[in-house]
Amino acid sequence: MRFSTLPQWLEWQEKLHFTEIDPGLARIGQVWEKMQGQTHLPFKVVTIAGTNGKGSSVAMTSSILMAAGYRTGTYTSPHLLAYNERIAINGTPCSDEQICASFARIDQARGDISLTYFEFATLAAADIFRQQEIDIAVLEVGMGGRLDAVNLFDADVALITPIGLDHTAWLGDTREKIAYEKAGIIRAQTPVVCSESEPPHTLIDYANSLEAPIYKAGMAYRYSPLTADTWSWQSTDKEAMVLPYPALVGDYQLQNAAAVIQVCYLLREQGMLIDDSAISDGLKNVVLAGRFQEIRHEDITIILDVTHNQQGAENLQRLLSERNSTGNTYAVLAMLKDKDCQAVTQILQKDIAHWFFAGLDGSRGMDAQSIAAKTMQDAGQENFSCHTTVIEAYEQALLHVQAGDRVLVFGSFHTVEAVMRVLPEFQNRHTMTAE
């Protein structure tokens, strides 16, 4: 084995490939073939792509599958506190030993083929799930779909969540171009669920070209709120069922949950036993960190949210308005260079009393001054300050708050992670260096 600890493996992987992002399936496919792996895995696969709602959809799908008694693997990215979160079985992150052993197998198989950090993780997930003989895997696409490493593996059901403008340098600058990349996870004559009622035509055209059945919101299935605690879901061949709201904050989670239920019914058609009680229990018990996660400290509220694009900011703004806070909201914002910080701040401007901009480390991180220049200075705004790190910004925000106020920490997984590490609620968790 090349290394004995997980941090050693990860540090080496970060520098192995000449670039951090390198879309394409040729290299990873060659390595998987050398590991005697088939692209159709020996267990059921649900692949989830989209711009917003992927993490929530993975969490709800896996929660329902576990409630139905299936040994369920999940592959997600990025992580918040520990790399191990990316590869989990029945909600429990895989151990350092399991991941290191898989990395060693991948390293031996690859020979002189170079892999990215993300490609190593994707192969490790498939390898571990195969070793552990799971029943079903729920795989989250990292970026796009067509050329993403996750797309090496064939999905039994594909789910495409709402599509917005993100990663435009890689995926294109229109919804139609981005949707075509997302549609790459669809397989011939294999069902695809669209959580949008009007997805871009490029997605529909691609699915039709493969004769893949399309299940669109508003057509194949419908949903609507009933009471403060319940909502209904029905499909063209299923009578309306009354369900509890998912245990994730935000009315927009109904859109995600409705699509997930359609996925579960398609899995039932493929032979899986997922009854209505498992769906109900899965929704009630779903857990996902960093999505409008509220933590109360004495008389103030800390809100953690990984939102980093316009569509996510619109959802966040609705949630802030619905909460009817009596105090001010102070924002700690740090983002990556390829994100549209101007669109995000414009949506939230009226809700924020003061912005505490912070820088993020690494080649992809944006510094606080750049955020300010793009969002505030040209508009003549003065309710902001710039700080070197997220923690400095967060500490300054705490100096401003009074009883009833809120501190919103958002803009990136890295931003949320930094504050999580200093909150008492997360001090006992196993931690690892973030990507």
C-alpha positions as CSV (number, residue, x, y, z in Angstrom):
1,M,0.0,0.0,0.0
2,R,1.4,3.4,-1.0
3,F,0.2,5.2,2.1
4,S,-1.1,4.1,5.5
5,T,-3.4,6.9,6.4
6,L,-6.4,8.6,4.7
7,P,-5.0,12.1,4.9
8,Q,-1.8,10.9,3.2
9,W,-3.8,9.4,0.3
10,L,-5.9,12.5,-0.1
11,E,-2.9,14.9,-0.1
12,W,-1.2,12.8,-2.8
13,Q,-4.4,12.6,-4.9
14,E,-4.8,16.4,-4.9
15,K,-1.5,16.7,-6.7
16,L,-1.5,13.6,-8.8
17,H,-3.4,14.9,-11.9
18,F,-2.3,18.0,-13.8
19,T,-5.7,19.7,-13.2
20,E,-8.3,19.5,-10.5
21,I,-11.2,19.1,-12.9
22,D,-10.8,17.0,-16.1
23,P,-14.2,15.8,-17.5
24,G,-14.3,12.6,-19.5
25,L,-14.7,8.9,-18.9
26,A,-11.8,7.4,-20.8
27,R,-9.2,7.2,-18.0
28,I,-11.5,6.2,-15.2
29,G,-13.1,3.7,-17.5
30,Q,-9.8,2.1,-18.3
31,V,-9.0,1.8,-14.6
32,W,-12.4,0.3,-13.7
33,E,-12.0,-2.3,-16.5
34,K,-8.6,-3.3,-15.0
35,M,-10.4,-3.8,-11.7
36,Q,-12.6,-6.3,-13.5
37,G,-15.5,-4.0,-13.1
38,Q,-18.6,-3.7,-15.4
39,T,-20.3,-0.4,-16.0
40,H,-23.5,-2.2,-15.0
41,L,-22.9,-2.7,-11.3
42,P,-24.1,-5.8,-9.5
43,F,-26.8,-3.9,-7.6
44,K,-29.5,-1.4,-8.4
45,V,-28.3,2.2,-9.1
46,V,-30.2,5.5,-8.9
47,T,-28.1,8.4,-10.4
48,I,-29.1,12.0,-9.6
49,A,-28.0,15.0,-11.5
50,G,-29.1,18.6,-11.6
51,T,-28.2,22.1,-10.4
52,N,-30.1,22.3,-7.1
53,G,-31.7,19.7,-4.8
54,K,-29.3,16.9,-5.6
55,G,-28.1,16.4,-2.0
56,S,-31.7,16.6,-0.6
57,S,-32.9,14.1,-3.2
58,V,-30.1,11.7,-2.4
59,A,-30.9,12.0,1.3
60,M,-34.6,11.4,0.9
61,T,-34.1,8.5,-1.6
62,S,-31.7,6.7,0.6
63,S,-33.8,7.4,3.8
64,I,-36.8,5.7,2.1
65,L,-34.8,2.8,0.8
66,M,-33.3,2.2,4.3
67,A,-36.8,2.4,5.8
68,A,-37.8,-0.3,3.3
69,G,-35.0,-2.5,4.7
70,Y,-32.5,-2.3,1.8
71,R,-28.7,-2.1,2.4
72,T,-28.2,1.3,0.7
73,G,-25.0,3.0,-0.4
74,T,-24.7,6.7,-1.0
75,Y,-22.0,8.6,-2.9
76,T,-22.1,12.4,-2.5
77,S,-19.8,15.3,-2.8
78,P,-18.3,17.5,-1.5
79,H,-18.2,16.6,2.2
80,L,-18.6,19.0,5.1
81,L,-16.4,17.7,8.0
82,A,-15.0,14.4,6.9
83,Y,-14.1,12.9,3.6
84,N,-15.7,9.7,4.8
85,E,-19.1,11.3,4.5
86,R,-18.9,10.9,0.7
87,I,-19.1,7.1,0.8
88,A,-21.7,5.8,3.2
89,I,-23.6,2.6,3.7
90,N,-27.0,2.8,5.5
91,G,-26.2,6.3,6.6
92,T,-22.8,5.4,8.2
93,P,-19.7,6.8,6.5
94,C,-17.2,4.2,5.5
95,S,-14.1,3.9,7.7
96,D,-10.6,5.2,6.9
97,E,-9.5,1.5,6.7
98,Q,-12.1,0.7,4.1
99,I,-11.3,3.7,2.0
100,C,-7.6,3.3,2.2
101,A,-7.8,-0.4,1.1
102,S,-10.0,0.6,-1.9
103,F,-7.5,3.4,-2.8
104,A,-4.7,0.8,-2.8
105,R,-6.7,-1.5,-5.1
106,I,-7.3,1.5,-7.5
107,D,-3.7,2.6,-7.4
108,Q,-2.5,-0.9,-8.3
109,A,-5.0,-1.2,-11.2
110,R,-4.3,2.2,-12.7
111,G,-0.6,1.7,-13.5
112,D,0.5,4.9,-15.1
113,I,-3.0,6.3,-15.7
114,S,-3.5,9.6,-14.0
115,L,-6.8,10.1,-12.0
116,T,-8.3,13.2,-10.4
117,Y,-9.3,13.4,-6.7
118,F,-12.9,13.0,-7.7
119,E,-12.2,10.1,-9.9
120,F,-10.4,8.3,-7.1
121,A,-13.5,8.9,-4.9
122,T,-15.9,7.7,-7.5
123,L,-14.0,4.4,-8.1
124,A,-13.7,3.9,-4.4
125,A,-17.4,4.2,-3.9
126,A,-18.2,1.6,-6.6
127,D,-15.5,-0.7,-5.3
128,I,-16.5,-0.5,-1.7
129,F,-20.2,-0.9,-2.5
130,R,-19.3,-4.0,-4.6
131,Q,-17.2,-5.4,-1.8
132,Q,-19.9,-4.8,0.8
133,E,-22.6,-6.4,-1.4
134,I,-25.1,-3.6,-1.0
135,D,-28.7,-3.8,-2.5
136,I,-28.8,-0.4,-4.1
137,A,-26.6,2.7,-4.6
138,V,-27.7,6.3,-4.8
139,L,-25.1,8.3,-6.7
140,E,-24.8,12.0,-6.9
141,V,-23.2,13.5,-10.0
142,G,-20.5,16.0,-9.2
143,M,-20.7,18.3,-12.1
144,G,-22.8,18.1,-15.3
145,G,-23.5,14.5,-16.1
146,R,-22.4,13.4,-19.6
147,L,-18.7,13.6,-18.8
148,D,-18.8,13.2,-15.0
149,A,-17.0,10.3,-13.4
150,V,-20.3,9.0,-11.9
151,N,-21.7,8.5,-15.4
152,L,-19.3,5.6,-15.9
153,F,-21.9,3.5,-14.3
154,D,-25.3,2.7,-15.7
155,A,-28.4,3.9,-13.8
156,D,-31.5,1.8,-13.4
157,V,-33.4,5.0,-12.8
158,A,-32.1,8.6,-13.5
159,L,-33.4,11.6,-11.6
160,I,-32.7,15.2,-12.8
161,T,-33.4,17.9,-10.4
162,P,-34.1,21.6,-11.2
163,I,-31.5,23.0,-13.7
164,G,-30.0,26.5,-13.3
165,L,-26.9,28.4,-14.4
166,D,-23.9,27.0,-12.6
167,H,-20.5,25.7,-13.7
168,T,-21.1,27.7,-16.9
169,A,-17.4,27.6,-17.9
170,W,-17.7,23.8,-18.1
171,L,-21.3,23.1,-19.0
172,G,-22.4,26.1,-21.1
173,D,-24.1,29.5,-20.5
174,T,-27.8,28.5,-21.1
175,R,-30.2,26.1,-19.4
176,E,-30.5,24.3,-22.7
177,K,-26.7,23.6,-22.9
178,I,-26.5,22.6,-19.3
179,A,-29.6,20.4,-19.5
180,Y,-27.9,18.5,-22.4
181,E,-24.9,17.7,-20.2
182,K,-27.2,16.6,-17.3
183,A,-29.2,14.4,-19.6
184,G,-26.0,12.4,-20.2
185,I,-26.9,10.1,-17.2
186,I,-29.9,8.8,-19.1
187,R,-29.6,5.3,-20.5
188,A,-31.5,3.7,-23.4
189,Q,-35.0,2.6,-22.6
190,T,-34.4,3.3,-18.9
191,P,-36.7,5.7,-17.0
192,V,-35.8,9.3,-16.1
193,V,-37.6,11.4,-13.6
194,C,-37.6,15.2,-14.1
195,S,-38.5,17.2,-11.0
196,E,-39.2,20.3,-13.2
197,S,-42.6,20.5,-15.0
198,E,-40.9,22.2,-18.0
199,P,-37.3,21.0,-18.3
200,P,-35.3,22.4,-21.2
201,H,-36.1,20.8,-24.6
202,T,-32.6,19.5,-25.0
203,L,-33.2,17.1,-22.1
204,I,-36.5,15.9,-23.5
205,D,-34.9,15.5,-27.0
206,Y,-32.0,13.4,-25.6
207,A,-34.3,11.1,-23.6
208,N,-36.6,10.6,-26.7
209,S,-33.6,9.8,-28.8
210,L,-32.8,6.9,-26.4
211,E,-36.4,5.9,-26.2
212,A,-36.2,6.5,-22.4
213,P,-39.5,6.9,-20.6
214,I,-39.8,10.4,-19.1
215,Y,-41.7,11.1,-15.9
216,K,-42.2,14.8,-15.5
217,A,-43.7,16.7,-12.6
218,G,-47.2,17.8,-13.4
219,M,-47.6,15.1,-16.0
220,A,-46.6,11.7,-14.8
221,Y,-47.1,12.7,-11.2
222,R,-48.6,15.6,-9.2
223,Y,-48.3,16.9,-5.7
224,S,-49.8,19.7,-3.6
225,P,-49.8,20.8,0.1
226,L,-52.8,19.9,2.2
227,T,-52.2,21.2,5.7
228,A,-49.3,22.5,7.7
229,D,-48.1,19.0,8.3
230,T,-49.3,17.0,5.2
231,W,-49.2,17.0,1.4
232,S,-50.5,14.7,-1.3
233,W,-48.8,12.8,-4.1
234,Q,-50.4,10.9,-7.0
235,S,-49.4,9.5,-10.3
236,T,-51.3,8.6,-13.4
237,D,-51.7,5.0,-12.1
238,K,-51.7,5.6,-8.3
239,E,-54.4,7.2,-6.2
240,A,-53.5,10.2,-4.1
241,M,-51.6,9.4,-1.0
242,V,-51.3,11.7,2.1
243,L,-47.7,12.1,3.3
244,P,-45.9,14.0,6.1
245,Y,-43.6,16.8,5.0
246,P,-40.0,15.8,4.6
247,A,-37.9,16.7,7.7
248,L,-35.9,19.2,5.6
249,V,-36.7,22.9,5.8
250,G,-38.4,24.6,2.9
251,D,-41.6,24.2,0.9
252,Y,-39.4,23.7,-2.2
253,Q,-38.4,20.4,-0.7
254,L,-41.8,19.1,-1.8
255,Q,-40.6,19.4,-5.4
256,N,-37.6,17.2,-4.5
257,A,-39.6,14.8,-2.5
258,A,-42.3,14.3,-5.1
259,A,-39.7,13.4,-7.7
260,V,-38.0,11.0,-5.2
261,I,-41.4,9.2,-4.7
262,Q,-41.7,8.8,-8.4
263,V,-38.2,7.2,-8.4
264,C,-39.3,4.8,-5.7
265,Y,-42.4,3.7,-7.6
266,L,-40.3,3.0,-10.7
267,L,-38.0,0.9,-8.5
268,R,-41.1,-0.9,-7.3
269,E,-41.9,-1.7,-10.9
270,Q,-38.4,-3.1,-11.2
271,G,-39.0,-5.5,-8.4
272,M,-38.1,-3.7,-5.2
273,L,-40.4,-3.8,-2.2
274,I,-41.0,-0.2,-1.1
275,D,-44.3,0.2,0.5
276,D,-46.1,3.5,1.4
277,S,-45.1,3.2,5.1
278,A,-41.4,3.2,4.1
279,I,-41.9,6.3,2.0
280,S,-43.6,8.0,4.9
281,D,-41.0,6.9,7.4
282,G,-38.2,7.9,5.1
283,L,-39.5,11.4,4.6
284,K,-40.0,11.9,8.4
285,N,-36.5,10.7,9.3
286,V,-34.4,12.2,6.6
287,V,-31.3,14.2,7.8
288,L,-29.0,16.5,5.8
289,A,-26.5,18.9,7.3
290,G,-25.9,22.3,5.9
291,R,-29.3,22.9,4.2
292,F,-30.9,25.8,6.1
293,Q,-29.6,24.2,9.3
294,E,-30.7,26.3,12.3
295,I,-28.6,26.2,15.5
296,R,-29.8,28.3,18.4
297,H,-27.2,29.8,20.8
298,E,-28.9,31.4,23.8
299,D,-30.8,34.3,22.2
300,I,-29.5,34.3,18.6
301,T,-29.8,31.8,15.7
302,I,-27.0,30.6,13.5
303,I,-28.1,29.4,10.0
304,L,-25.8,27.2,7.9
305,D,-26.6,26.8,4.2
306,V,-24.3,25.6,1.4
307,T,-26.3,27.6,-1.2
308,H,-24.0,29.0,-3.9
309,N,-26.1,30.0,-7.0
310,Q,-29.0,32.1,-8.0
311,Q,-31.7,29.4,-7.8
312,G,-30.5,28.4,-4.3
313,A,-30.4,32.0,-3.2
314,E,-34.0,32.4,-4.2
315,N,-35.0,29.5,-2.0
316,L,-32.9,30.8,0.8
317,Q,-34.5,34.3,0.6
318,R,-38.0,32.7,0.8
319,L,-37.0,30.8,3.9
320,L,-35.6,33.8,5.6
321,S,-38.8,35.8,4.9
322,E,-41.0,33.0,6.2
323,R,-39.2,32.8,9.5
324,N,-40.5,36.2,10.6
325,S,-37.4,37.1,12.6
326,T,-37.8,40.1,14.9
327,G,-34.1,41.0,14.7
328,N,-31.5,41.7,12.1
329,T,-29.9,39.1,9.8
330,Y,-26.1,39.3,9.4
331,A,-24.5,37.3,6.5
332,V,-21.1,35.6,6.5
333,L,-20.4,35.0,2.8
334,A,-17.5,33.2,1.1
335,M,-17.6,31.7,-2.4
336,L,-15.6,30.1,-5.1
337,K,-14.4,32.1,-8.1
338,D,-16.6,30.4,-10.6
339,K,-19.8,31.3,-8.8
340,D,-22.0,34.4,-9.5
341,C,-21.7,36.2,-6.2
342,Q,-23.5,39.3,-7.7
343,A,-26.7,37.3,-8.5
344,V,-26.7,35.7,-5.0
345,T,-26.2,39.0,-3.1
346,Q,-28.8,40.9,-5.1
347,I,-31.5,38.4,-4.3
348,L,-30.7,38.6,-0.5
349,Q,-29.8,42.3,-0.3
350,K,-33.0,43.5,1.4
351,D,-32.8,40.8,4.0
352,I,-29.2,41.4,5.2
353,A,-28.3,44.2,7.6
354,H,-24.6,43.8,7.1
355,W,-22.4,41.5,4.9
356,F,-19.2,40.0,6.3
357,F,-17.3,38.9,3.2
358,A,-14.5,36.3,3.6
359,G,-11.9,34.7,1.5
360,L,-11.5,31.0,0.7
361,D,-8.1,29.3,0.4
362,G,-7.0,27.4,-2.6
363,S,-6.8,28.2,-6.3
364,R,-10.6,28.2,-6.7
365,G,-11.3,30.4,-3.7
366,M,-12.4,34.0,-4.1
367,D,-11.0,36.7,-1.8
368,A,-13.3,39.0,0.2
369,Q,-12.2,42.1,-1.7
370,S,-13.2,40.6,-5.1
371,I,-16.7,39.7,-3.7
372,A,-17.1,43.3,-2.5
373,A,-16.0,44.7,-5.8
374,K,-18.4,42.6,-7.8
375,T,-21.4,43.1,-5.5
376,M,-21.3,46.2,-3.4
377,Q,-18.9,49.0,-4.4
378,D,-20.3,49.8,-7.8
379,A,-23.8,49.8,-6.4
380,G,-22.7,52.3,-3.7
381,Q,-23.6,49.9,-0.8
382,E,-21.7,50.4,2.4
383,N,-23.2,47.7,4.7
384,F,-20.2,45.3,4.3
385,S,-16.8,44.5,5.6
386,C,-14.0,42.3,4.2
387,H,-12.1,39.6,6.2
388,T,-9.3,37.2,5.3
389,T,-10.9,34.0,6.6
390,V,-14.4,32.7,7.2
391,I,-13.7,32.4,11.0
392,E,-12.6,36.1,11.2
393,A,-15.8,37.1,9.4
394,Y,-17.9,34.9,11.6
395,E,-16.3,36.3,14.8
396,Q,-16.9,39.8,13.7
397,A,-20.5,39.0,12.9
398,L,-21.0,37.7,16.5
399,L,-19.7,41.0,17.8
400,H,-22.6,42.8,16.1
401,V,-25.5,40.6,17.0
402,Q,-28.1,41.3,19.7
403,A,-30.9,39.2,21.1
404,G,-33.2,37.9,18.4
405,D,-30.7,38.4,15.6
406,R,-29.6,35.8,13.0
407,V,-26.2,35.0,11.5
408,L,-26.4,33.4,8.1
409,V,-23.3,31.5,7.0
410,F,-23.5,30.5,3.4
411,G,-21.9,30.5,-0.1
412,S,-20.0,27.2,-0.3
413,F,-19.5,23.9,1.4
414,H,-16.1,25.3,2.5
415,T,-17.8,28.3,4.2
416,V,-20.2,26.2,6.2
417,E,-17.5,23.7,7.1
418,A,-15.2,26.4,8.6
419,V,-18.0,27.6,11.0
420,M,-19.2,24.0,11.8
421,R,-15.7,23.2,13.1
422,V,-15.9,25.9,15.8
423,L,-19.5,25.2,16.9
424,P,-19.9,23.0,20.0
425,E,-22.6,20.9,18.3
426,F,-20.0,19.4,15.9
427,Q,-16.9,19.2,18.2
428,N,-17.2,15.5,18.8
429,R,-17.4,14.5,15.2
430,H,-14.6,12.8,13.4
431,T,-13.0,15.5,11.2
432,M,-10.7,15.4,8.2
433,T,-9.1,18.0,6.0
434,A,-11.7,19.2,3.5
435,E,-11.2,19.1,-0.3
